[in-house]
Amino acid sequence: MENTNFKYKLDNSSKKYVCPKCNKKTFVYYLDSETGNYLNADYGRCDREQNCNYHKAPPKGKLAYIIDILALEAISDKAYKLTEKNGFILIVPKSQILEQTDFSCWITDWFLQSSAIDYLGSESKYFNTDEVNFINELQPFTDAEQPEASYHTLELLDKLYAENPTEDNLTKYLLTIFSTKEVEDAMQNYLITGTDYFWKNSTVFWQIDNYEKIHSGKIMKYDSDTGRRLKQPFSHINWMHKALNETEFNLCQCLFGLHRIDEDTQKTIGICESEKTAIILSIFLPDFIWLATGSKSNFKFDLLKPLKNRNVIAYPDKGEYFNWLSKSQELKTLGYNIAISDLIEKTDFENGFDLADYYFKMHEMHEMKLKQNILFSH
């Protein structure tokens, strides 16, 4: 017998609708158990649990999400000035903050929907608003003391780069596509080294800031034939400080390639997600200075601070355009000039496709067209 103990339930038919988060036709609506009618179109769950994980259940009270904050200051008896963890500043009505902890607060879904905060992956809960108590005067608090960032030494980099160089699979792959000079110049610009730490012939992407401080060495292994990162039977990613067993190392990342931004202050800076893509684009499009975030979530205030007075164009991977656009709009209010390209988003390729993939695809199509022209000319 069907369980009807709950007023609302997910539709167990085969009907699927467009998900409001990922825009795929994988969304299951909630319906009223008594009437059989669907609820509002944004209540439901996306079946793409790993890639999307959007789930909005019918309200049992007032839905709120937890947002990490740096500061919360009363500016009137009806509103607060909130500084979000990435430095974004919002004016939030008092009625929309349902609970405050030391360094976070619960803000209503209704308010967050009209903000640029990326909150859908945050923890959520329902409040019985009759029981919510507000404090008219919020007690000020100080930021938690942050441990000092750790850095690798220039001697370590010199040892791996110059004294004891190791062949890496990514360089080997790039040499099958570009000239030796192009690859050597690119690897020198980004100080790429090989290593046998963790996996033989792996690649080290050093995160060096604009003051030549080495924040980290990200180790990844690639297939020398395809140039793809090895993801099976596990993701081949690790860190130099773990390889060296530096247990007290405090990892504070910076943008990959950041040490290059002062090479030419008139050049536009291009940002992509993948370190490999930044290297490839530095060959394809040398009129830009190419940086990489290293992950989609690293397109954020803390890492973008050194770029405030520069012209920047970011090229998110397919599927990330709207997330990066939202963050760039917040950054614009803080004086940043970061444009977000929709070039990749407008393609028909699958999520994760990036600008390097696009250029390789265009090059492949160009080669095919040349071959066709030769065939038809005979």
Number of C-alpha atoms within 10 A of each C-alpha: 3 4 7 11 8 9 11 20 20 16 19 10 8 6 11 15 15 15 24 16 15 17 13 15 15 17 25 24 26 24 21 17 17 10 9 12 13 17 15 11 14 18 21 25 22 26 18 15 10 8 10 18 15 21 19 16 16 19 12 10 12 17 21 24 21 22 20 17 20 19 20 23 16 18 12 12 10 11 16 20 17 20 17 19 17 17 17 18 19 16 14 20 15 18 14 18 20 23 17 16 10 15 17 17 20 22 25 22 20 12 14 18 12 8 14 16 17 14 16 17 12 11 11 18 15 17 18 11 12 8 8 11 9 13 9 11 10 12 10 11 12 9 11 9 6 6 9 10 11 17 19 18 12 11 10 11 18 14 12 17 18 11 11 11 13 17 15 23 24 24 23 17 18 21 16 13 11 14 10 13 10 17 22 16 13 20 15 12 14 23 20 21 27 24 22 16 18 17 15 14 23 26 27 27 24 25 28 24 21 15 8 12 16 21 22 26 26 19 23 26 27 22 16 18 12 11 17 14 18 14 12 7 6 7 11 16 17 17 19 19 19 14 13 9 10 10 8 9 15 15 16 15 22 26 25 29 25 25 20 19 21 11 9 12 13 12 16 16 22 23 26 26 26 21 24 19 18 27 22 23 22 21 16 15 12 12 14 20 24 29 27 26 25 21 11 16 11 16 22 17 20 15 18 17 12 15 16 16 12 16 16 21 18 23 23 29 24 21 19 19 19 15 16 24 19 15 20 22 16 21 22 13 11 14 10 20 18 25 17 21 15 17 15 23 21 11 11 9 14 12 13 14 17 22 21 19 16 15 14 14 12 12 12 11 12 12 12 12 12 10 12 11 11 10 9 7 7 5
